[in-house]
Amino acid sequence: MTVFPAFLAASLPEHPTFLGNLQYQITGLLVVLFTLGLLSLIVSAIGKVFIALDRRRMPGTAPSLPAATPAATSPGGSIPSPLFAVIAAAVSTALGDRRIMIHGVQVADPRENLAWGIEGRRSIYAGKNLR
């Protein structure tokens, strides 16, 4: 049993030339690139349809809750304002549309709390067969 169907095998010469091989490879590459481009356009169109359906289902682009404004720095003063804003945005995104208030953010001192590092090493070495 051959890999190629009979009509493809009949169209290929028995001893192809260099230019014939090159044309065959370039044609195959163009078919693959065209197919990938077409799939990309289809996926983009489907994404735009879903975005349009979400906008139609939920009018208004922003939630009605007022946004909290972070202080210039965290209460301890050790975290700069942009990082505090990023932390507040991450917490708000993770918790959804609930109203939140961040009371403080502290930088963890690695010398005080070694438990996470010890637990990580323990889990790594637990999976190895040490002799």
N, C-alpha and C positions, 0 to 999 in steps of 0.2 A: 504494500500500500504506500503510495507516495504522499508527501506532505502537501505538494501543490495540487490543485485541481487540474484536470486534463487540459482545459483551455489555457491556463497560465503556463503550463509546461510546454505546450505546443508553440507559444509565442516567444519563448526564449531560445536563442540559438545554441547549438551544441558547444561551440567554442567562441564565447563572446570576446570582443576586443576590449582594450583598456577604456576607450571612450564609451563603449556600450556599458561596461561595468560602472563607470563614473555617472553616466546618465541614469542608470538604474538606481544607484545610491542617492543621487540628488533628488530624483523623483520620489523615492521613499521618504527622504527627509522632509521634502515639501509637503507630502501628504500628512505626515505626523504633525508638523508645525501648523498646518491649516486646521487639522482636527483639534489640536490643543487650543488654538485661538478661538475656534467655534465653541468649544466647551466653555472657555473662559467667558465669552459673550453670553452664553446661555445662563451660566451661574450668576453673572452680574445682573442680567435681566430678572432672574428669579429673586435676587436680593432686593432689587428696586421694587418689585411687586410686593414683597413682604413689608418693606418700609412704608409703602403707600397704604397698605392695609392697616398697619399699626397707627399711622397718622389719622386715618379715617375712623378707626375704632376709638382712639383717645384724642379728642380735640385738645389743643393747648400743648405747648411743647415743654413747659416747665411745671413742676409740682406747685401747688398753691401754698405750701408751707414757706414761711420766711426763712431766708438763709442766715445762719449765724455768722457773725463776723469775728474772726479770731483776734486775740490781742496781739500787740506788736511782738511779744515773745511769750513763751510758755510761762506759767506762774513761777517756775524755778529760775527762769532766765537763761537756761543753758541751751535751749533749742531755738534757732532763728525762726523768724516769721514765715518764710516760704515753706520750710519743712513742716512747721506746725499746720499750715494750711493744707499741705499734701496729706498729712495724717488725718486731719478733720475730714477731708474729702473722701479718703479711703474708708473711714469709719462710716460716714454717711452713705456711701455706695454699698457697703457690706450689709448695713442694717436696713436698707430700703427707705421707704418714705416716712419712717417714724421720726419724730422730733428727738434730737439728741443734744446733749450738752457735755462737752469735754471739760472736766474740772482741772486736769493737769496731765502733763506728759513728762516723764523722767527718762534720762539717759541711763541705760543699764550699765552698771560697773562690772566688768568681767571678773574682777578680783573678788567681788562679794558673792556672786552666784555662779558656781562652776557646775551646777547640777545638769544643765542642758548639754554641756560638752561631755561630761562623764557619761550621761545616758546615750549620747550619740556614739561614743567609742564602744560602750558596752554592747549596743545593738549591732555594730559592725563586727566586733570580734565574736559575737554569739553565732554569727552565720559562718564562721570559719572553723575548720577542724584543726585545732592546734594540738601538737603532740609534745 
